[in-house]
Amino acid sequence: MSDGNSNGTTPMFEIENLHAEIDGKEILKGVDLTVNQGEIHALMGPNGSGKSTLAYVVAGDPRYEVTEGSIRFQGEDILEWSPDERARKGLFLAFQYPTVIPGVSMANFLRLAVTNVRTARAEEIAAEGGSAQPFTPREFRRLMREKMALLKMDDAFATRYLNEGFSGGEKKRAEILQMALLEPKMAVLDETDSGLDIDALKVVSEGVNNLSGPKVGMLLITHYQRLLNFIKPDFVHIMHDGRIVESGGPELAHELEAKGYEGLRARTAEAAAS
């Protein structure tokens, strides 16, 4: 398992002893996880284990209260950052259930989001003595068409209202399109395979694979092995009852597929009793 410090550098993304609750009920009970630049991690576990809660806490959802622990991104604790500040700094969450926003076209939404992030990064680079410019409208349109082609999306898709009347596959492709345009340093994909048929899953997976690389860290949250047939993780973690209870290589996902979560629960119970 990656420990984040094999080369002595600061981990890109590190969760340590994270506890979080909603409406007084504790969901996360001490999560530890490190993702380095260029790594793909898969987080699996049964329903109710805390996987999506972890994604929302990373994104800064105000419904959840962090009661203990830390989340550090490039060495900085992000818990006091607002959700938009997290996005500007390079964090991205693809939602399991994307929000429908009637009256707002995909193109306008994406242009605003990308302009805000790009402007913030340009200001940071300028403050460090560098030079970077926000996109011009023409540059944005060109880039959007390029990324839509990558995801096999028709140009007319950009004129539709955000997620309104979208199929499950279209919603997930729209999320990956956002990721492609925002170019995050750390991406959390929450159940990206949920509700997809095999053809849509292949297209979305191909898009994710095209966006992965040595400068991007990824955390794939999934319930099933099938996503990992198309996106090959470097590390697999199993979550149960608000904690990561097992970590290993890709073979761990195959073992889970073969033995199911009941075997996991039995092993967890045995470990707790010993």
Kinemage of the C-alpha trace (Angstrom):
@kinemage 1
@onewidth
@group {chain A} dominant
@subgroup {mainchain}
@vectorlist {calphas} color= white
{ca met a 1} P 0.000 0.000 0.000
{ca ser a 2} L 1.185 3.526 -0.731
{ca asp a 3} L 2.322 5.331 2.408
{ca gly a 4} L 2.788 8.695 0.685
{ca asn a 5} L 6.319 9.156 1.983
{ca ser a 6} L 8.442 6.601 0.170
{ca asn a 7} L 10.448 9.350 -1.519
{ca gly a 8} L 10.394 11.740 1.414
{ca thr a 9} L 8.016 14.211 -0.222
{ca thr a 10} L 4.749 15.568 1.131
{ca pro a 11} L 1.784 13.433 -0.014
{ca met a 12} L -0.450 15.166 -2.537
{ca phe a 13} L -3.643 14.149 -0.722
{ca glu a 14} L -3.826 12.736 2.781
{ca ile a 15} L -6.730 11.884 5.075
{ca glu a 16} L -5.787 11.150 8.671
{ca asn a 17} L -8.037 9.809 11.456
{ca leu a 18} L -11.081 11.480 9.903
{ca his a 19} L -14.294 11.421 11.933
{ca ala a 20} L -17.478 13.027 10.606
{ca glu a 21} L -21.154 13.052 11.486
{ca ile a 22} L -24.476 14.262 10.145
{ca asp a 23} L -27.427 15.220 12.372
{ca gly a 24} L -25.508 13.906 15.364
{ca lys a 25} L -24.885 10.462 13.846
{ca glu a 26} L -21.254 9.509 13.336
{ca ile a 27} L -20.610 8.068 9.863
{ca leu a 28} L -16.837 8.273 9.450
{ca lys a 29} L -15.016 6.721 12.392
{ca gly a 30} L -11.331 7.222 11.734
{ca val a 31} L -10.508 7.132 8.014
{ca asp a 32} L -6.856 7.071 6.921
{ca leu a 33} L -5.960 7.319 3.236
{ca thr a 34} L -3.059 8.685 1.185
{ca val a 35} L -3.141 9.351 -2.571
{ca asn a 36} L 0.022 10.452 -4.325
{ca gln a 37} L 0.326 12.258 -7.629
{ca gly a 38} L -0.294 9.908 -10.551
{ca glu a 39} L -1.949 7.184 -8.475
{ca ile a 40} L -5.408 5.689 -8.977
{ca his a 41} L -7.044 4.364 -5.815
{ca ala a 42} L -10.330 2.456 -5.677
{ca leu a 43} L -12.529 2.587 -2.575
{ca met a 44} L -15.038 -0.244 -2.279
{ca gly a 45} L -17.467 -1.330 0.412
{ca pro a 46} L -21.081 -2.294 1.120
{ca asn a 47} L -23.930 0.204 1.123
{ca gly a 48} L -23.881 2.354 4.252
{ca ser a 49} L -20.169 1.911 4.883
{ca gly a 50} L -19.442 5.649 4.521
{ca lys a 51} L -17.982 5.837 0.991
{ca ser a 52} L -20.207 8.638 -0.324
{ca thr a 53} L -20.020 10.468 3.001
{ca leu a 54} L -16.257 10.556 2.592
{ca ala a 55} L -16.640 12.057 -0.891
{ca tyr a 56} L -19.016 14.766 0.358
{ca val a 57} L -16.753 15.631 3.293
{ca val a 58} L -13.784 15.979 0.928
{ca ala a 59} L -15.886 18.288 -1.258
{ca gly a 60} L -16.881 20.436 1.747
{ca asp a 61} L -20.598 19.614 1.992
{ca pro a 62} L -21.826 21.770 4.919
{ca arg a 63} L -24.310 19.101 6.053
{ca tyr a 64} L -21.430 17.076 7.487
{ca glu a 65} L -19.449 18.061 10.563
{ca val a 66} L -15.863 16.909 10.930
{ca thr a 67} L -15.302 16.167 14.608
{ca glu a 68} L -11.732 14.873 14.480
{ca gly a 69} L -8.849 14.367 12.076
{ca ser a 70} L -7.605 16.194 9.000
{ca ile a 71} L -7.672 16.308 5.206
{ca arg a 72} L -4.506 17.739 3.669
{ca phe a 73} L -4.035 18.680 0.036
{ca gln a 74} L -0.476 19.447 -1.045
{ca gly a 75} L 0.402 19.828 2.624
{ca glu a 76} L -2.415 22.261 3.486
{ca asp a 77} L -5.372 21.385 5.723
{ca ile a 78} L -8.483 21.995 3.634
{ca leu a 79} L -11.173 21.697 6.304
{ca glu a 80} L -11.536 25.467 6.631
{ca trp a 81} L -11.721 25.955 2.864
{ca ser a 82} L -15.097 26.592 1.244
{ca pro a 83} L -16.253 24.158 -1.484
{ca asp a 84} L -15.438 26.664 -4.238
{ca glu a 85} L -11.974 27.290 -2.788
{ca arg a 86} L -11.334 23.543 -2.823
{ca ala a 87} L -12.343 23.476 -6.496
{ca arg a 88} L -10.119 26.447 -7.334
{ca lys a 89} L -7.177 24.752 -5.637
{ca gly a 90} L -7.602 21.652 -7.807
{ca leu a 91} L -10.007 19.262 -6.049
{ca phe a 92} L -12.899 17.763 -8.016
{ca leu a 93} L -15.888 15.594 -7.061
{ca ala a 94} L -18.016 13.759 -9.614
{ca phe a 95} L -21.343 13.181 -7.893
{ca gln a 96} L -23.217 9.881 -7.776
{ca tyr a 97} L -26.470 11.814 -8.304
{ca pro a 98} L -25.681 15.036 -10.243
{ca thr a 99} L -28.012 17.981 -9.622
{ca val a 100} L -30.520 19.089 -12.259
{ca ile a 101} L -30.421 22.851 -12.938
{ca pro a 102} L -33.249 23.895 -15.302
{ca gly a 103} L -32.650 27.042 -17.347
{ca val a 104} L -28.847 26.828 -17.202
{ca ser a 105} L -27.227 25.382 -20.308
{ca met a 106} L -24.299 22.999 -20.082
{ca ala a 107} L -22.125 25.435 -22.038
{ca asn a 108} L -22.865 28.412 -19.766
{ca phe a 109} L -22.385 26.371 -16.609
{ca leu a 110} L -19.092 24.932 -17.804
{ca arg a 111} L -17.816 28.291 -19.061
{ca leu a 112} L -18.503 29.942 -15.706
{ca ala a 113} L -16.937 27.100 -13.715
{ca val a 114} L -13.853 26.871 -15.893
{ca thr a 115} L -13.396 30.670 -16.032
{ca asn a 116} L -13.551 30.941 -12.231
{ca val a 117} L -11.033 28.158 -11.702
{ca arg a 118} L -8.731 29.336 -14.477
{ca thr a 119} L -8.817 32.937 -13.209
{ca ala a 120} L -7.987 31.825 -9.662
{ca arg a 121} L -5.046 29.755 -10.901
{ca ala a 122} L -3.810 32.602 -13.095
{ca glu a 123} L -3.833 34.901 -10.048
{ca glu a 124} L -1.860 32.349 -8.024
{ca ile a 125} L 0.712 31.959 -10.781
{ca ala a 126} L 0.993 35.754 -11.139
{ca ala a 127} L 1.501 36.102 -7.376
{ca glu a 128} L 4.450 33.720 -7.687
{ca gly a 129} L 5.942 35.792 -10.490
{ca gly a 130} L 4.653 33.662 -13.370
{ca ser a 131} L 2.287 34.442 -16.206
{ca ala a 132} L -1.062 32.847 -17.131
{ca gln a 133} L -4.210 34.169 -18.760
{ca pro a 134} L -7.860 33.125 -18.364
{ca phe a 135} L -9.553 31.541 -21.379
{ca thr a 136} L -11.035 33.742 -24.047
{ca pro a 137} L -14.567 32.705 -25.143
{ca arg a 138} L -13.178 31.348 -28.415
{ca glu a 139} L -10.518 29.312 -26.614
{ca phe a 140} L -13.147 27.878 -24.262
{ca arg a 141} L -15.460 26.831 -27.104
{ca arg a 142} L -12.593 25.112 -28.887
{ca leu a 143} L -11.513 23.267 -25.744
{ca met a 144} L -15.086 22.246 -24.888
{ca arg a 145} L -15.659 20.765 -28.364
{ca glu a 146} L -12.344 18.920 -28.103
{ca lys a 147} L -13.255 17.367 -24.734
{ca met a 148} L -16.807 16.531 -25.867
{ca ala a 149} L -15.390 14.649 -28.849
{ca leu a 150} L -13.185 12.710 -26.436
{ca leu a 151} L -16.322 11.588 -24.580
{ca lys a 152} L -18.256 10.910 -27.805
{ca met a 153} L -20.757 13.692 -27.020
{ca asp a 154} L -22.721 15.480 -29.749
{ca asp a 155} L -22.151 19.251 -29.979
{ca ala a 156} L -25.880 19.804 -29.332
{ca phe a 157} L -25.340 18.419 -25.832
{ca ala a 158} L -23.810 21.760 -24.785
{ca thr a 159} L -27.072 23.625 -25.458
{ca arg a 160} L -29.185 21.431 -23.168
{ca tyr a 161} L -30.050 22.462 -19.611
{ca leu a 162} L -27.720 20.999 -17.000
{ca asn a 163} L -28.719 17.359 -16.358
{ca glu a 164} L -32.389 18.063 -17.223
{ca gly a 165} L -33.805 14.982 -18.942
{ca phe a 166} L -30.357 13.390 -19.093
{ca ser a 167} L -30.048 9.620 -19.032
{ca gly a 168} L -27.785 8.054 -16.405
{ca gly a 169} L -25.002 7.769 -18.957
{ca glu a 170} L -25.396 11.379 -20.085
{ca lys a 171} L -25.213 12.650 -16.500
{ca lys a 172} L -22.009 10.738 -15.866
{ca arg a 173} L -20.480 11.902 -19.140
{ca ala a 174} L -21.370 15.482 -18.185
{ca glu a 175} L -19.509 15.011 -14.887
{ca ile a 176} L -16.431 13.661 -16.656
{ca leu a 177} L -16.643 16.546 -19.145
{ca gln a 178} L -16.480 18.966 -16.201
{ca met a 179} L -13.439 17.108 -14.925
{ca ala a 180} L -11.791 17.258 -18.351
{ca leu a 181} L -12.293 21.029 -18.554
{ca leu a 182} L -11.367 21.855 -14.961
{ca glu a 183} L -8.169 19.758 -15.078
{ca pro a 184} L -8.053 18.982 -11.344
{ca lys a 185} L -5.011 17.748 -9.488
{ca met a 186} L -7.109 15.397 -7.348
{ca ala a 187} L -10.394 13.852 -8.527
{ca val a 188} L -12.913 11.907 -6.434
{ca leu a 189} L -15.394 9.960 -8.576
{ca asp a 190} L -18.365 8.820 -6.502
{ca glu a 191} L -20.031 5.702 -7.987
{ca thr a 192} L -19.361 6.833 -11.543
{ca asp a 193} L -20.543 3.410 -12.756
{ca ser a 194} L -23.940 3.686 -11.044
{ca gly a 195} L -26.838 3.297 -13.478
{ca leu a 196} L -24.672 2.796 -16.569
{ca asp a 197} L -25.126 0.096 -19.173
{ca ile a 198} L -21.985 -1.550 -20.510
{ca asp a 199} L -21.634 0.760 -23.518
{ca ala a 200} L -21.939 3.926 -21.419
{ca leu a 201} L -19.555 2.460 -18.849
{ca lys a 202} L -16.938 1.860 -21.544
{ca val a 203} L -17.233 5.439 -22.844
{ca val a 204} L -17.045 7.005 -19.373
{ca ser a 205} L -14.130 4.740 -18.394
{ca glu a 206} L -12.263 5.632 -21.568
{ca gly a 207} L -12.735 9.305 -20.726
{ca val a 208} L -11.408 8.802 -17.197
{ca asn a 209} L -8.416 6.844 -18.490
{ca asn a 210} L -7.615 9.622 -20.963
{ca leu a 211} L -7.655 12.157 -18.117
{ca ser a 212} L -5.475 10.143 -15.752
{ca gly a 213} L -1.748 10.721 -15.762
{ca pro a 214} L 1.352 11.473 -13.724
{ca lys a 215} L 0.055 14.833 -12.468
{ca val a 216} L -3.411 13.665 -11.351
{ca gly a 217} L -4.470 11.638 -8.320
{ca met a 218} L -7.776 9.769 -8.457
{ca leu a 219} L -10.055 8.114 -5.925
{ca leu a 220} L -12.706 5.896 -7.531
{ca ile a 221} L -15.582 5.062 -5.212
{ca thr a 222} L -17.469 2.021 -6.430
{ca his a 223} L -19.629 -0.809 -5.202
{ca tyr a 224} L -18.701 -3.282 -7.926
{ca gln a 225} L -15.622 -4.785 -9.547
{ca arg a 226} L -16.877 -4.130 -13.082
{ca leu a 227} L -15.664 -0.498 -13.181
{ca leu a 228} L -12.179 -1.733 -12.329
{ca asn a 229} L -12.205 -3.959 -15.406
{ca phe a 230} L -11.961 -0.743 -17.452
{ca ile a 231} L -10.052 1.588 -15.092
{ca lys a 232} L -7.077 -0.186 -13.543
{ca pro a 233} L -6.337 1.017 -9.987
{ca asp a 234} L -2.924 1.006 -8.376
{ca phe a 235} L -4.439 0.413 -4.943
{ca val a 236} L -7.758 -0.915 -3.646
{ca his a 237} L -9.226 -0.097 -0.223
{ca ile a 238} L -12.210 -1.714 1.462
{ca met a 239} L -14.429 0.433 3.685
{ca his a 240} L -16.681 -0.971 6.377
{ca asp a 241} L -18.556 0.772 9.195
{ca gly a 242} L -16.876 4.140 8.636
{ca arg a 243} L -13.292 2.905 8.415
{ca ile a 244} L -10.908 1.519 5.812
{ca val a 245} L -10.384 -2.019 7.037
{ca glu a 246} L -8.296 -3.546 4.237
{ca ser a 247} L -5.931 -2.210 1.584
{ca gly a 248} L -4.015 -3.914 -1.187
{ca gly a 249} L -3.486 -4.156 -4.912
{ca pro a 250} L -6.046 -4.791 -7.686
{ca glu a 251} L -6.315 -8.439 -6.635
{ca leu a 252} L -8.212 -7.322 -3.534
{ca ala a 253} L -11.156 -6.222 -5.693
{ca his a 254} L -11.253 -9.636 -7.395
{ca glu a 255} L -11.206 -11.354 -4.012
{ca leu a 256} L -14.089 -9.187 -2.862
{ca glu a 257} L -16.035 -9.988 -6.027
{ca ala a 258} L -15.524 -13.711 -5.460
{ca lys a 259} L -16.215 -13.839 -1.715
{ca gly a 260} L -18.640 -10.941 -1.304
{ca tyr a 261} L -19.064 -8.515 1.548
{ca glu a 262} L -20.253 -11.166 3.996
{ca gly a 263} L -16.744 -12.561 4.059
{ca leu a 264} L -15.449 -9.049 4.702
{ca arg a 265} L -17.830 -8.586 7.627
{ca ala a 266} L -16.716 -11.903 9.115
{ca arg a 267} L -13.023 -10.975 8.831
{ca thr a 268} L -13.688 -7.550 10.331
{ca ala a 269} L -15.565 -9.079 13.253
{ca glu a 270} L -12.745 -11.546 13.873
{ca ala a 271} L -10.143 -8.757 13.794
{ca ala a 272} L -12.154 -6.668 16.249
{ca ala a 273} L -12.524 -9.606 18.637
{ca ser a 274} L -8.822 -10.515 18.612
